[in-house]
């Protein structure tokens, strides 16, 4: 049967009775049937609770600026499924994805009865690996999905692993505390190979597991350092003497300096070990990449008056990063367009932002995801967490955004966040207006974050 991309994606949502099924045996077996080719000359995997997408974008931009043919795999997408797989800076087209899905389907149904049940995410991971293997890449950058140890991406032995941050999210799957979650995320590291730890205060469980597996750990604040300058720009330096003065990243949140520092440490680990890479002009490439990396929905400005910014932040750690960004901005009234999934720490998100939000425009997400929180439940958590908070409620994100834009005044700021579903809906709505936003398409039901 011939299927187009939309039909393939709909089919994949029903191949496995579980939308999430952690474990490597099934996906590894299919990959081996596909020949398990090398996906690139070098591979970097990026795991962590927050900052993965930004770090992948920074790595991709820096490596491409150095002249490396680079592929990147991220998830979930915001507007088009094709966003998940990029080769040499360009999203792969429908035909390429369909061809890979056909290859995967042939492998998973051959030689076994019943066929191997893959999840939606596992299909996408294998498609990215298949496309990369045939693209002649110098570097593949792979974002880990949920956790690390048992995520489908972990069938690949990366040359360098990056763990951006560890915080409380997906606790039903990964464990009840940062130590437990850190142990799961440490599973992407390999013995004798660099493991870059991007946060200054990582949990003991992460560091203990990295040490036990024999990875070569490099820690932010210990092995490499980022120092911002009061008059702009910043300095990155490594314990081995590498030292660079760099421009500020295009990505504006303060946390992006930590993401950039970890990305540079990962590339530094590669070029330090490989003479062929050490000849590249890395300071210039890194500076170019810092200014070029601009992943969608990471405090992305969408224009408008008052201006609208959209961010995928959906857990307390991400909300703390948003709070830091708001604190660094000129004073302005902030209108929040906020929706959440029911399995997220909504009270923690609201508490992290505190009184920085002047008016909440709450949106229900139950119509776009089985995990979506109804707006009345969201309002109840807001009342309990922030007594006296000013808010109104709306059935969906477009209605909440429209209300925010009607009520916000000149000099105010509109911040839309809380879920990939929120970001997707805002980007889609703004795309209908004369702005540079992309053509709209929704996030699939199988989206995890």
C-alpha positions in Angstrom: 0.0 0.0 0.0 1.3 3.4 -0.9 0.9 6.1 1.8 1.8 9.8 1.8 3.5 11.4 4.8 0.3 12.3 6.7 -1.0 8.7 6.2 2.2 7.2 7.5 2.1 9.4 10.6 -1.5 8.4 11.3 -0.6 4.7 10.8 2.3 4.9 13.2 0.1 6.1 16.1 -1.6 2.7 16.1 1.2 0.2 15.4 2.0 -0.1 19.1 -0.7 -0.1 21.7 1.5 2.0 23.9 2.3 5.6 22.8 5.4 5.4 24.9 7.3 2.2 25.5 10.8 2.6 26.7 13.4 0.0 25.9 16.0 -0.6 23.2 15.4 -4.2 22.2 12.7 -3.7 19.7 14.1 -0.6 18.0 17.6 -2.1 18.0 16.4 -5.3 16.3 14.7 -3.3 13.5 17.8 -1.2 13.1 20.0 -4.3 12.8 17.6 -5.7 10.1 18.2 -2.4 8.3 21.9 -3.0 8.3 22.8 -0.8 11.2 25.0 1.5 9.1 27.2 4.2 10.6 25.0 7.4 10.7 27.9 9.8 10.4 31.6 10.1 10.9 31.0 11.5 14.3 27.9 11.6 16.5 26.9 13.8 19.4 23.8 12.9 21.5 22.1 15.6 23.6 20.0 14.7 26.6 18.6 16.5 29.6 15.4 18.0 31.0 15.6 21.4 29.4 17.8 23.0 26.8 18.2 20.1 24.5 16.6 21.7 21.4 18.6 24.9 21.8 21.8 23.0 22.3 21.2 20.9 19.2 20.6 24.1 17.2 23.8 25.6 18.5 25.8 22.5 17.7 24.3 22.3 14.2 25.0 26.0 13.5 28.6 26.0 14.8 29.5 22.8 13.0 28.1 24.0 9.7 29.9 27.3 10.1 33.1 25.2 10.4 32.3 23.5 7.1 31.1 20.2 8.5 28.2 18.5 6.7 25.8 18.1 9.6 22.5 16.4 10.3 20.2 17.1 13.3 17.3 15.1 14.8 15.0 16.8 17.3 11.5 16.2 18.6 8.7 17.0 18.9 8.0 19.3 16.0 5.9 22.5 16.1 4.4 23.0 12.7 5.7 20.4 10.3 6.9 16.8 11.0 9.8 17.5 8.6 11.3 19.9 11.2 12.5 16.8 13.1 15.2 15.8 10.5 17.6 18.4 9.0 20.5 17.6 6.7 23.0 20.4 5.9 20.6 23.0 7.4 17.5 21.9 5.4 14.5 20.0 6.5 14.1 16.7 4.7 11.2 16.5 2.3 8.1 14.3 2.5 9.4 11.8 -0.2 12.6 11.1 1.8 10.7 10.5 5.0 8.2 8.2 3.2 11.0 6.2 1.6 12.6 5.7 5.1 9.3 4.7 6.6 8.8 2.1 3.9 12.3 0.8 4.6 11.5 0.6 8.4 8.2 -1.1 7.8 9.8 -3.8 5.6 12.4 -4.4 8.3 10.0 -4.6 11.2 7.6 -7.0 9.5 10.2 -9.3 8.0 11.2 -12.5 9.7 9.0 -12.2 12.8 5.4 -13.1 13.6 4.0 -10.9 14.9 5.8 -7.9 13.5 7.9 -5.8 15.9 5.6 -3.0 17.4 7.4 0.3 17.1 6.1 3.6 18.6 5.5 6.8 16.7 8.8 8.2 18.2 10.7 5.0 17.3 9.6 5.2 13.7 10.9 8.8 13.6 14.2 8.0 15.2 14.9 5.2 12.8 13.9 7.3 9.9 16.4 10.0 11.0 19.2 7.5 11.4 18.4 5.9 8.0 18.4 9.3 6.3 21.6 10.4 8.0 23.4 7.1 7.1 22.8 7.8 3.4 23.7 11.5 3.5 27.5 11.4 3.9 27.5 13.4 7.2 30.6 14.6 9.0 28.5 15.0 12.2 25.1 13.9 13.4 23.5 15.6 16.4 20.8 13.6 18.0 18.3 14.9 20.6 17.4 12.2 23.1 13.6 11.9 23.7 12.5 10.8 27.1 15.2 10.1 29.7 18.2 8.5 28.1 19.2 5.0 29.1 16.1 3.4 27.4 15.3 6.0 24.8 15.4 4.9 21.2 18.3 7.3 20.3 20.5 5.4 22.7 21.0 2.5 20.3 23.7 4.7 18.8 27.1 4.8 20.5 27.8 8.5 20.4 31.3 10.0 20.3 30.3 12.7 22.8 27.2 12.8 25.1 25.8 16.1 26.4 23.5 16.3 29.4 22.2 19.8 29.6 20.2 19.9 32.8 18.4 17.5 35.2 15.1 18.5 36.8 11.8 17.0 37.8 9.8 16.0 34.7 8.4 12.7 33.4 8.7 11.4 36.9 6.3 8.5 36.3 8.8 7.2 33.8 12.2 8.3 35.2 11.9 8.4 38.9 10.8 10.6 41.8 13.8 12.8 42.3 16.8 14.5 40.5 19.1 11.6 41.5 16.9 9.0 39.9 16.3 11.1 36.8 20.0 11.9 36.5 20.9 8.2 36.5 18.6 7.6 33.6 20.0 10.5 31.6 23.6 9.3 32.3 22.8 6.2 30.3 23.6 8.0 27.0 27.3 8.2 28.0 29.9 5.7 26.9 33.0 4.3 28.5 36.1 6.2 27.6 34.2 8.9 25.7 33.4 12.5 26.7 30.3 13.3 28.7 29.6 17.0 28.9 27.5 18.1 32.0 26.0 21.5 31.3 24.7 22.6 34.6 26.6 23.9 37.6 24.9 21.9 40.2 24.2 18.4 38.8 22.6 15.7 41.0 24.9 13.2 42.6 23.0 10.4 40.9 24.1 11.7 37.5 27.8 12.1 38.4 27.9 8.7 40.2 26.5 6.9 37.2 28.8 8.7 34.7 31.8 7.7 36.9 30.6 4.1 37.2 30.3 3.7 33.4 33.8 5.1 32.8 32.8 8.2 30.8 35.2 11.1 30.6 33.2 13.7 32.5 33.6 17.4 31.7 31.6 19.7 34.0 30.5 23.3 33.6 32.2 25.4 36.2 34.9 22.8 36.8 36.4 21.8 33.4 35.0 24.6 31.3 33.6 28.1 32.2 31.4 30.8 30.7 31.8 34.4 31.9 29.6 37.1 30.6 30.9 40.7 30.2 29.0 43.7 31.5 29.4 45.5 28.2 28.4 42.6 26.0 30.0 39.4 24.8 31.3 36.6 26.9 34.3 34.4 27.4 34.5 30.6 27.1 37.6 28.8 28.5 38.6 25.2 29.2 41.0 23.8 31.7 43.3 22.7 28.9 44.0 26.4 28.1 41.5 26.9 25.3 40.2 30.4 25.6 37.7 32.3 23.3 36.1 35.7 23.4 32.7 35.3 21.8 29.6 37.3 20.8 26.3 37.0 22.6 24.1 34.3 21.2 21.0 35.2 19.2 19.0 33.2 21.7 18.2 35.8 24.4 17.5 34.0 27.6 20.4 33.9 30.2 20.2 30.1 30.3 21.4 30.0 26.6 24.9 30.9 27.7 25.0 27.6 29.6 23.6 25.7 26.6 26.2 27.4 24.3 29.0 26.6 26.7 28.1 22.9 26.8 27.8 22.8 23.0 31.3 24.4 22.6 32.6 21.9 25.1 31.2 19.0 23.0 32.8 20.3 19.8 36.1 21.0 21.7 36.1 17.4 22.9 35.9 16.3 19.2 38.5 18.7 17.8 40.9 18.0 20.7 40.9 14.3 19.9 40.9 14.5 16.1 43.7 16.3 14.2 41.6 16.6 11.1 39.1 18.7 13.0 41.6 20.8 14.9 42.6 22.6 11.7 39.2 24.3 11.4 38.9 27.9 12.5 36.7 27.1 15.5 36.6 30.5 17.2 35.2 32.1 14.1 32.8 29.2 13.4 31.5 29.2 17.0 30.9 33.0 16.9 29.0 32.6 13.6 27.0 29.7 15.0 26.1 31.6 18.1 24.5 34.4 16.0 22.9 32.0 13.6 21.2 29.4 15.8 17.5 30.3 16.2 15.3 27.3 17.0 11.6 28.1 17.0 9.7 28.8 20.2 12.6 29.5 22.4 11.5 33.0 23.5 10.9 33.6 19.8 9.6 37.1 19.0 6.6 37.0 16.7 6.0 40.7 16.3 2.8 42.4 16.9 1.9 45.4 19.1 2.2 44.7 21.9 4.9 42.1 21.0 4.2 38.4 21.3 6.9 36.0 22.4 6.5 32.2 22.4 8.4 29.6 24.4 8.1 25.8 24.8 8.9 25.9 28.5 6.6 23.5 30.4 8.2 22.6 33.7 9.5 24.4 36.8 13.1 24.6 35.6 12.0 26.1 32.3 9.8 28.5 34.2 12.7 29.6 36.3 14.6 30.4 33.1 11.7 32.4 31.9 11.7 34.3 35.2 15.4 35.1 34.9 14.7 36.4 31.4 11.8 38.6 32.5 14.0 40.0 35.4 16.6 41.1 32.8 14.1 43.0 30.7 12.9 46.6 31.0 9.8 46.8 33.2 6.6 46.1 31.4 3.3 44.5 32.2 3.3 40.8 31.2 0.3 39.0 29.9 0.7 35.2 29.9 -1.0 32.9 27.5 -0.7 29.6 29.4 -1.9 26.0 28.9 -0.5 22.8 30.4 -0.6 19.0 30.3 -2.1 17.3 33.3 1.1 15.3 34.1 3.2 18.5 34.5 4.0 20.3 37.8 1.7 23.2 37.0 1.9 24.6 40.6 5.7 24.6 40.3 5.6 26.5 37.0 3.3 29.1 38.4 5.3 29.4 41.6 8.5 29.9 39.7 7.1 32.8 37.8 5.6 34.3 40.9 4.2 37.8 40.6 6.1 38.5 37.3 2.8 37.8 35.4 0.4 40.6 35.6 -2.5 38.8 33.9 -3.0 35.2 33.1 -5.0 34.1 30.0 -5.5 30.4 30.7 -6.3 27.9 27.9 -7.6 24.4 28.0 -5.6 21.8 26.2 -7.9 18.8 26.6 -9.2 19.1 23.0 -5.6 18.7 21.5 -4.2 16.0 23.8 -5.6 13.3 26.0 -3.1 14.6 28.6 -4.3 18.2 28.2 -5.5 20.0 31.3 -9.0 21.5 31.2 -9.1 25.2 31.8 -11.2 25.0 35.0 -8.6 22.7 36.6 -5.8 25.0 35.5 -7.6 27.9 37.0 -8.0 26.0 40.3 -4.3 25.4 40.5 -3.6 29.1 39.8 -6.0 30.2 42.5 -4.3 27.9 45.0 -0.7 28.7 44.1 -1.1 32.4 43.5 -4.1 33.7 45.5 -5.2 37.0 44.1 -3.8 36.4 40.6 -5.7 38.2 37.9 -6.8 35.8 35.1 -9.4 34.8 32.6 -10.2 31.4 31.1 -10.6 30.3 27.5 -11.5 27.0 25.8 -8.4 26.9 23.7 -5.1 28.7 22.9 -6.3 30.8 20.0 -9.0 32.3 22.1 -6.6 33.0 25.0 -4.1 34.6 22.6 -6.9 36.8 21.0 -7.9 37.9 24.5 -4.4 38.8 25.4 -3.9 40.8 22.3 -7.2 42.7 22.9 -6.5 43.6 26.5 -2.7 44.3 26.4 -1.8 47.9 26.0 1.1 49.7 24.4 4.3 48.9 26.3 3.0 45.5 27.6 4.4 42.2 26.6 2.6 38.9 25.8 4.4 35.7 26.7 2.8 32.4 25.4 4.2 29.2 27.0 3.5 26.0 28.9 3.6 23.3 26.3 4.6 22.5 22.8 0.8 22.5 22.1 0.6 26.1 23.2 3.6 27.1 21.1 2.3 25.3 18.0 -1.1 26.9 18.3 0.4 30.4 18.7 2.8 29.9 15.8 -0.1 28.7 13.7 -2.3 31.6 14.6 0.4 34.2 13.9 1.1 32.5 10.6 -2.3 33.4 9.4 -1.4 37.1 9.7 1.3 39.0 7.7 4.2 37.9 9.8 7.3 35.8 9.0 5.9 32.8 10.9 5.8 29.4 9.1 2.8 27.7 7.7 0.8 26.0 10.4 0.5 22.4 11.2 -0.4 20.8 14.5 1.8 18.8 16.9 0.8 15.1 16.8 -1.1 13.4 19.6 2.0 11.3 20.4 4.0 14.3 21.5 5.8 13.6 24.8 7.0 16.9 26.5 
